[in-house]
Amino acid sequence: MAARKLFSWIVRFGMAYCVISILTLPFLNSLWLGELPVLALIQVPKVEPAHFAREKIVMPAIRALGLSGGSFSPDYIAARPYGLLLVYLVPAAAVVGYALICKKAGWTRKEKVVCAAALGLLVIDYVWTMIFARGPGVTVY
């Protein structure tokens, strides 16, 4: 029962983060504090691990699979969606873990809705990030 409650809080926190991220992504270039784009700071928890995954996991995999374009730039561009996707697999795994715990203990309608909504928000946040994170004025990923 404690694991179920812990996963519930983790999933709900992740959902709140996704909602905030989705709502602020189109406005990354709108609010600046000196040279700092304030709304871009909200994206840091996902884009920094995505940069790491892109450079340390995806790009070596591209080279190992023989899909390399021969230089850094084409590989870096090609690795962009996959690096971010790897980061999104972590919260998705938490949602699936929560779903498995709930299913084993007996689903409630509310838990089914929370799991579906969480996965939906993750998909929307991923797509929104891919669309808006390379906007004019500010590029966060």
mmCIF file of the C-alpha atoms, coordinates in Angstrom:
data_MODEL
# 
_entry.id   MODEL 
# 
loop_
_atom_site.group_PDB 
_atom_site.id 
_atom_site.type_symbol 
_atom_site.label_atom_id 
_atom_site.label_alt_id 
_atom_site.label_comp_id 
_atom_site.label_asym_id 
_atom_site.label_entity_id 
_atom_site.label_seq_id 
_atom_site.pdbx_PDB_ins_code 
_atom_site.Cartn_x 
_atom_site.Cartn_y 
_atom_site.Cartn_z 
_atom_site.occupancy 
_atom_site.B_iso_or_equiv 
_atom_site.pdbx_formal_charge 
_atom_site.auth_seq_id 
_atom_site.auth_comp_id 
_atom_site.auth_asym_id 
_atom_site.auth_atom_id 
_atom_site.pdbx_PDB_model_num 
ATOM 1   C CA . MET A 1 1   ? 0.000   0.000  0.000   1.00 0.00 ? 1   MET A CA 1 
ATOM 2   C CA . ALA A 1 2   ? 2.884   2.395  0.715   1.00 0.00 ? 2   ALA A CA 1 
ATOM 3   C CA . ALA A 1 3   ? 4.365   1.809  -2.752  1.00 0.00 ? 3   ALA A CA 1 
ATOM 4   C CA . ARG A 1 4   ? 1.007   2.546  -4.321  1.00 0.00 ? 4   ARG A CA 1 
ATOM 5   C CA . LYS A 1 5   ? 0.739   5.861  -2.485  1.00 0.00 ? 5   LYS A CA 1 
ATOM 6   C CA . LEU A 1 6   ? 4.354   6.786  -3.311  1.00 0.00 ? 6   LEU A CA 1 
ATOM 7   C CA . PHE A 1 7   ? 3.880   6.053  -7.015  1.00 0.00 ? 7   PHE A CA 1 
ATOM 8   C CA . SER A 1 8   ? 0.622   7.993  -6.934  1.00 0.00 ? 8   SER A CA 1 
ATOM 9   C CA . TRP A 1 9   ? 2.438   11.093 -5.658  1.00 0.00 ? 9   TRP A CA 1 
ATOM 10  C CA . ILE A 1 10  ? 5.280   10.654 -8.167  1.00 0.00 ? 10  ILE A CA 1 
ATOM 11  C CA . VAL A 1 11  ? 2.838   10.313 -11.066 1.00 0.00 ? 11  VAL A CA 1 
ATOM 12  C CA . ARG A 1 12  ? 0.801   13.331 -9.951  1.00 0.00 ? 12  ARG A CA 1 
ATOM 13  C CA . PHE A 1 13  ? 3.950   15.440 -9.515  1.00 0.00 ? 13  PHE A CA 1 
ATOM 14  C CA . GLY A 1 14  ? 5.054   14.415 -13.011 1.00 0.00 ? 14  GLY A CA 1 
ATOM 15  C CA . MET A 1 15  ? 1.652   15.348 -14.395 1.00 0.00 ? 15  MET A CA 1 
ATOM 16  C CA . ALA A 1 16  ? 1.860   18.796 -12.793 1.00 0.00 ? 16  ALA A CA 1 
ATOM 17  C CA . TYR A 1 17  ? 5.327   19.284 -14.273 1.00 0.00 ? 17  TYR A CA 1 
ATOM 18  C CA . CYS A 1 18  ? 4.075   18.263 -17.733 1.00 0.00 ? 18  CYS A CA 1 
ATOM 19  C CA . VAL A 1 19  ? 1.170   20.696 -17.553 1.00 0.00 ? 19  VAL A CA 1 
ATOM 20  C CA . ILE A 1 20  ? 3.474   23.560 -16.527 1.00 0.00 ? 20  ILE A CA 1 
ATOM 21  C CA . SER A 1 21  ? 5.962   22.580 -19.229 1.00 0.00 ? 21  SER A CA 1 
ATOM 22  C CA . ILE A 1 22  ? 3.276   22.373 -21.916 1.00 0.00 ? 22  ILE A CA 1 
ATOM 23  C CA . LEU A 1 23  ? 1.818   25.748 -20.931 1.00 0.00 ? 23  LEU A CA 1 
ATOM 24  C CA . THR A 1 24  ? 5.175   27.563 -20.870 1.00 0.00 ? 24  THR A CA 1 
ATOM 25  C CA . LEU A 1 25  ? 6.866   26.070 -23.956 1.00 0.00 ? 25  LEU A CA 1 
ATOM 26  C CA . PRO A 1 26  ? 5.177   28.372 -26.503 1.00 0.00 ? 26  PRO A CA 1 
ATOM 27  C CA . PHE A 1 27  ? 6.268   31.400 -24.463 1.00 0.00 ? 27  PHE A CA 1 
ATOM 28  C CA . LEU A 1 28  ? 9.963   30.583 -23.822 1.00 0.00 ? 28  LEU A CA 1 
ATOM 29  C CA . ASN A 1 29  ? 11.093  33.844 -25.414 1.00 0.00 ? 29  ASN A CA 1 
ATOM 30  C CA . SER A 1 30  ? 8.497   36.007 -23.640 1.00 0.00 ? 30  SER A CA 1 
ATOM 31  C CA . LEU A 1 31  ? 9.952   36.594 -20.181 1.00 0.00 ? 31  LEU A CA 1 
ATOM 32  C CA . TRP A 1 32  ? 13.581  37.526 -19.647 1.00 0.00 ? 32  TRP A CA 1 
ATOM 33  C CA . LEU A 1 33  ? 15.481  38.524 -16.523 1.00 0.00 ? 33  LEU A CA 1 
ATOM 34  C CA . GLY A 1 34  ? 18.517  40.248 -17.979 1.00 0.00 ? 34  GLY A CA 1 
ATOM 35  C CA . GLU A 1 35  ? 20.043  37.601 -20.259 1.00 0.00 ? 35  GLU A CA 1 
ATOM 36  C CA . LEU A 1 36  ? 18.132  34.714 -18.687 1.00 0.00 ? 36  LEU A CA 1 
ATOM 37  C CA . PRO A 1 37  ? 14.959  33.361 -20.324 1.00 0.00 ? 37  PRO A CA 1 
ATOM 38  C CA . VAL A 1 38  ? 13.020  32.620 -17.135 1.00 0.00 ? 38  VAL A CA 1 
ATOM 39  C CA . LEU A 1 39  ? 10.451  30.231 -18.631 1.00 0.00 ? 39  LEU A CA 1 
ATOM 40  C CA . ALA A 1 40  ? 13.249  28.173 -20.185 1.00 0.00 ? 40  ALA A CA 1 
ATOM 41  C CA . LEU A 1 41  ? 14.373  27.217 -16.676 1.00 0.00 ? 41  LEU A CA 1 
ATOM 42  C CA . ILE A 1 42  ? 11.248  25.088 -16.338 1.00 0.00 ? 42  ILE A CA 1 
ATOM 43  C CA . GLN A 1 43  ? 12.544  22.886 -19.168 1.00 0.00 ? 43  GLN A CA 1 
ATOM 44  C CA . VAL A 1 44  ? 15.947  22.179 -17.553 1.00 0.00 ? 44  VAL A CA 1 
ATOM 45  C CA . PRO A 1 45  ? 14.928  18.970 -15.683 1.00 0.00 ? 45  PRO A CA 1 
ATOM 46  C CA . LYS A 1 46  ? 14.152  17.254 -18.987 1.00 0.00 ? 46  LYS A CA 1 
ATOM 47  C CA . VAL A 1 47  ? 16.488  18.876 -21.507 1.00 0.00 ? 47  VAL A CA 1 
ATOM 48  C CA . GLU A 1 48  ? 19.722  18.505 -19.559 1.00 0.00 ? 48  GLU A CA 1 
ATOM 49  C CA . PRO A 1 49  ? 19.357  14.712 -19.247 1.00 0.00 ? 49  PRO A CA 1 
ATOM 50  C CA . ALA A 1 50  ? 18.243  14.711 -22.896 1.00 0.00 ? 50  ALA A CA 1 
ATOM 51  C CA . HIS A 1 51  ? 21.489  16.426 -23.929 1.00 0.00 ? 51  HIS A CA 1 
ATOM 52  C CA . PHE A 1 52  ? 23.434  13.765 -22.039 1.00 0.00 ? 52  PHE A CA 1 
ATOM 53  C CA . ALA A 1 53  ? 21.432  10.925 -23.607 1.00 0.00 ? 53  ALA A CA 1 
ATOM 54  C CA . ARG A 1 54  ? 21.797  12.474 -27.040 1.00 0.00 ? 54  ARG A CA 1 
ATOM 55  C CA . GLU A 1 55  ? 25.596  12.774 -26.854 1.00 0.00 ? 55  GLU A CA 1 
ATOM 56  C CA . LYS A 1 56  ? 26.542  9.766  -24.718 1.00 0.00 ? 56  LYS A CA 1 
ATOM 57  C CA . ILE A 1 57  ? 23.972  7.145  -25.737 1.00 0.00 ? 57  ILE A CA 1 
ATOM 58  C CA . VAL A 1 58  ? 22.242  7.968  -29.016 1.00 0.00 ? 58  VAL A CA 1 
ATOM 59  C CA . MET A 1 59  ? 25.166  9.341  -31.021 1.00 0.00 ? 59  MET A CA 1 
ATOM 60  C CA . PRO A 1 60  ? 27.451  6.378  -30.223 1.00 0.00 ? 60  PRO A CA 1 
ATOM 61  C CA . ALA A 1 61  ? 24.555  4.070  -31.137 1.00 0.00 ? 61  ALA A CA 1 
ATOM 62  C CA . ILE A 1 62  ? 24.157  5.865  -34.473 1.00 0.00 ? 62  ILE A CA 1 
ATOM 63  C CA . ARG A 1 63  ? 27.851  5.315  -35.200 1.00 0.00 ? 63  ARG A CA 1 
ATOM 64  C CA . ALA A 1 64  ? 27.752  1.688  -34.007 1.00 0.00 ? 64  ALA A CA 1 
ATOM 65  C CA . LEU A 1 65  ? 24.757  0.926  -36.229 1.00 0.00 ? 65  LEU A CA 1 
ATOM 66  C CA . GLY A 1 66  ? 26.491  2.419  -39.257 1.00 0.00 ? 66  GLY A CA 1 
ATOM 67  C CA . LEU A 1 67  ? 23.918  5.200  -39.605 1.00 0.00 ? 67  LEU A CA 1 
ATOM 68  C CA . SER A 1 68  ? 26.376  8.022  -39.062 1.00 0.00 ? 68  SER A CA 1 
ATOM 69  C CA . GLY A 1 69  ? 26.378  10.906 -41.504 1.00 0.00 ? 69  GLY A CA 1 
ATOM 70  C CA . GLY A 1 70  ? 30.164  11.070 -41.204 1.00 0.00 ? 70  GLY A CA 1 
ATOM 71  C CA . SER A 1 71  ? 30.426  14.198 -39.079 1.00 0.00 ? 71  SER A CA 1 
ATOM 72  C CA . PHE A 1 72  ? 29.192  15.543 -35.773 1.00 0.00 ? 72  PHE A CA 1 
ATOM 73  C CA . SER A 1 73  ? 26.451  17.932 -36.944 1.00 0.00 ? 73  SER A CA 1 
ATOM 74  C CA . PRO A 1 74  ? 24.242  15.546 -38.949 1.00 0.00 ? 74  PRO A CA 1 
ATOM 75  C CA . ASP A 1 75  ? 24.483  12.927 -36.213 1.00 0.00 ? 75  ASP A CA 1 
ATOM 76  C CA . TYR A 1 76  ? 23.691  15.508 -33.538 1.00 0.00 ? 76  TYR A CA 1 
ATOM 77  C CA . ILE A 1 77  ? 20.606  16.676 -35.427 1.00 0.00 ? 77  ILE A CA 1 
ATOM 78  C CA . ALA A 1 78  ? 19.448  13.108 -36.113 1.00 0.00 ? 78  ALA A CA 1 
ATOM 79  C CA . ALA A 1 79  ? 19.891  12.150 -32.445 1.00 0.00 ? 79  ALA A CA 1 
ATOM 80  C CA . ARG A 1 80  ? 17.672  14.975 -31.140 1.00 0.00 ? 80  ARG A CA 1 
ATOM 81  C CA . PRO A 1 81  ? 14.303  13.184 -30.931 1.00 0.00 ? 81  PRO A CA 1 
ATOM 82  C CA . TYR A 1 82  ? 15.817  9.956  -29.614 1.00 0.00 ? 82  TYR A CA 1 
ATOM 83  C CA . GLY A 1 83  ? 17.755  11.626 -26.794 1.00 0.00 ? 83  GLY A CA 1 
ATOM 84  C CA . LEU A 1 84  ? 14.595  13.307 -25.569 1.00 0.00 ? 84  LEU A CA 1 
ATOM 85  C CA . LEU A 1 85  ? 12.608  10.107 -25.987 1.00 0.00 ? 85  LEU A CA 1 
ATOM 86  C CA . LEU A 1 86  ? 15.029  8.247  -23.714 1.00 0.00 ? 86  LEU A CA 1 
ATOM 87  C CA . VAL A 1 87  ? 14.411  10.845 -21.009 1.00 0.00 ? 87  VAL A CA 1 
ATOM 88  C CA . TYR A 1 88  ? 10.640  10.459 -21.339 1.00 0.00 ? 88  TYR A CA 1 
ATOM 89  C CA . LEU A 1 89  ? 10.927  6.701  -20.866 1.00 0.00 ? 89  LEU A CA 1 
ATOM 90  C CA . VAL A 1 90  ? 11.793  7.250  -17.177 1.00 0.00 ? 90  VAL A CA 1 
ATOM 91  C CA . PRO A 1 91  ? 8.494   8.905  -16.173 1.00 0.00 ? 91  PRO A CA 1 
ATOM 92  C CA . ALA A 1 92  ? 6.631   6.563  -18.520 1.00 0.00 ? 92  ALA A CA 1 
ATOM 93  C CA . ALA A 1 93  ? 8.181   3.637  -16.627 1.00 0.00 ? 93  ALA A CA 1 
ATOM 94  C CA . ALA A 1 94  ? 6.996   5.192  -13.348 1.00 0.00 ? 94  ALA A CA 1 
ATOM 95  C CA . VAL A 1 95  ? 3.460   5.420  -14.725 1.00 0.00 ? 95  VAL A CA 1 
ATOM 96  C CA . VAL A 1 96  ? 3.590   1.813  -15.916 1.00 0.00 ? 96  VAL A CA 1 
ATOM 97  C CA . GLY A 1 97  ? 4.936   0.736  -12.516 1.00 0.00 ? 97  GLY A CA 1 
ATOM 98  C CA . TYR A 1 98  ? 2.093   2.562  -10.812 1.00 0.00 ? 98  TYR A CA 1 
ATOM 99  C CA . ALA A 1 99  ? -0.393  0.922  -13.193 1.00 0.00 ? 99  ALA A CA 1 
ATOM 100 C CA . LEU A 1 100 ? 1.015   -2.533 -12.451 1.00 0.00 ? 100 LEU A CA 1 
ATOM 101 C CA . ILE A 1 101 ? 0.817   -1.963 -8.703  1.00 0.00 ? 101 ILE A CA 1 
ATOM 102 C CA . CYS A 1 102 ? -2.756  -0.684 -9.007  1.00 0.00 ? 102 CYS A CA 1 
ATOM 103 C CA . LYS A 1 103 ? -3.808  -3.530 -11.280 1.00 0.00 ? 103 LYS A CA 1 
ATOM 104 C CA . LYS A 1 104 ? -2.430  -6.110 -8.864  1.00 0.00 ? 104 LYS A CA 1 
ATOM 105 C CA . ALA A 1 105 ? -4.187  -4.497 -5.911  1.00 0.00 ? 105 ALA A CA 1 
ATOM 106 C CA . GLY A 1 106 ? -7.418  -3.811 -7.803  1.00 0.00 ? 106 GLY A CA 1 
ATOM 107 C CA . TRP A 1 107 ? -7.858  -0.840 -10.118 1.00 0.00 ? 107 TRP A CA 1 
ATOM 108 C CA . THR A 1 108 ? -10.099 2.033  -9.277  1.00 0.00 ? 108 THR A CA 1 
ATOM 109 C CA . ARG A 1 109 ? -11.581 4.143  -12.052 1.00 0.00 ? 109 ARG A CA 1 
ATOM 110 C CA . LYS A 1 110 ? -9.651  7.142  -10.743 1.00 0.00 ? 110 LYS A CA 1 
ATOM 111 C CA . GLU A 1 111 ? -6.324  5.281  -11.019 1.00 0.00 ? 111 GLU A CA 1 
ATOM 112 C CA . LYS A 1 112 ? -7.065  4.240  -14.599 1.00 0.00 ? 112 LYS A CA 1 
ATOM 113 C CA . VAL A 1 113 ? -7.843  7.854  -15.518 1.00 0.00 ? 113 VAL A CA 1 
ATOM 114 C CA . VAL A 1 114 ? -4.683  9.110  -13.791 1.00 0.00 ? 114 VAL A CA 1 
ATOM 115 C CA . CYS A 1 115 ? -2.494  6.605  -15.642 1.00 0.00 ? 115 CYS A CA 1 
ATOM 116 C CA . ALA A 1 116 ? -4.066  7.384  -19.005 1.00 0.00 ? 116 ALA A CA 1 
ATOM 117 C CA . ALA A 1 117 ? -3.865  11.136 -18.390 1.00 0.00 ? 117 ALA A CA 1 
ATOM 118 C CA . ALA A 1 118 ? -0.236  10.885 -17.282 1.00 0.00 ? 118 ALA A CA 1 
ATOM 119 C CA . LEU A 1 119 ? 0.772   8.978  -20.410 1.00 0.00 ? 119 LEU A CA 1 
ATOM 120 C CA . GLY A 1 120 ? -1.193  11.421 -22.555 1.00 0.00 ? 120 GLY A CA 1 
ATOM 121 C CA . LEU A 1 121 ? 0.526   14.406 -20.933 1.00 0.00 ? 121 LEU A CA 1 
ATOM 122 C CA . LEU A 1 122 ? 3.928   12.800 -21.494 1.00 0.00 ? 122 LEU A CA 1 
ATOM 123 C CA . VAL A 1 123 ? 3.177   12.388 -25.200 1.00 0.00 ? 123 VAL A CA 1 
ATOM 124 C CA . ILE A 1 124 ? 1.906   15.969 -25.531 1.00 0.00 ? 124 ILE A CA 1 
ATOM 125 C CA . ASP A 1 125 ? 4.893   17.355 -23.617 1.00 0.00 ? 125 ASP A CA 1 
ATOM 126 C CA . TYR A 1 126 ? 7.315   15.384 -25.816 1.00 0.00 ? 126 TYR A CA 1 
ATOM 127 C CA . VAL A 1 127 ? 5.714   16.642 -29.029 1.00 0.00 ? 127 VAL A CA 1 
ATOM 128 C CA . TRP A 1 128 ? 5.445   20.202 -27.715 1.00 0.00 ? 128 TRP A CA 1 
ATOM 129 C CA . THR A 1 129 ? 9.099   20.154 -26.671 1.00 0.00 ? 129 THR A CA 1 
ATOM 130 C CA . MET A 1 130 ? 10.175  18.951 -30.111 1.00 0.00 ? 130 MET A CA 1 
ATOM 131 C CA . ILE A 1 131 ? 8.117   21.734 -31.721 1.00 0.00 ? 131 ILE A CA 1 
ATOM 132 C CA . PHE A 1 132 ? 8.847   24.720 -29.468 1.00 0.00 ? 132 PHE A CA 1 
ATOM 133 C CA . ALA A 1 133 ? 12.273  24.069 -27.901 1.00 0.00 ? 133 ALA A CA 1 
ATOM 134 C CA . ARG A 1 134 ? 14.083  25.333 -31.019 1.00 0.00 ? 134 ARG A CA 1 
ATOM 135 C CA . GLY A 1 135 ? 12.215  28.557 -31.448 1.00 0.00 ? 135 GLY A CA 1 
ATOM 136 C CA . PRO A 1 136 ? 13.422  31.969 -32.544 1.00 0.00 ? 136 PRO A CA 1 
ATOM 137 C CA . GLY A 1 137 ? 15.325  33.766 -29.832 1.00 0.00 ? 137 GLY A CA 1 
ATOM 138 C CA . VAL A 1 138 ? 15.674  30.806 -27.460 1.00 0.00 ? 138 VAL A CA 1 
ATOM 139 C CA . THR A 1 139 ? 16.771  27.255 -28.112 1.00 0.00 ? 139 THR A CA 1 
ATOM 140 C CA . VAL A 1 140 ? 16.553  24.923 -25.107 1.00 0.00 ? 140 VAL A CA 1 
ATOM 141 C CA . TYR A 1 141 ? 16.927  21.598 -26.902 1.00 0.00 ? 141 TYR A CA 1 
# 
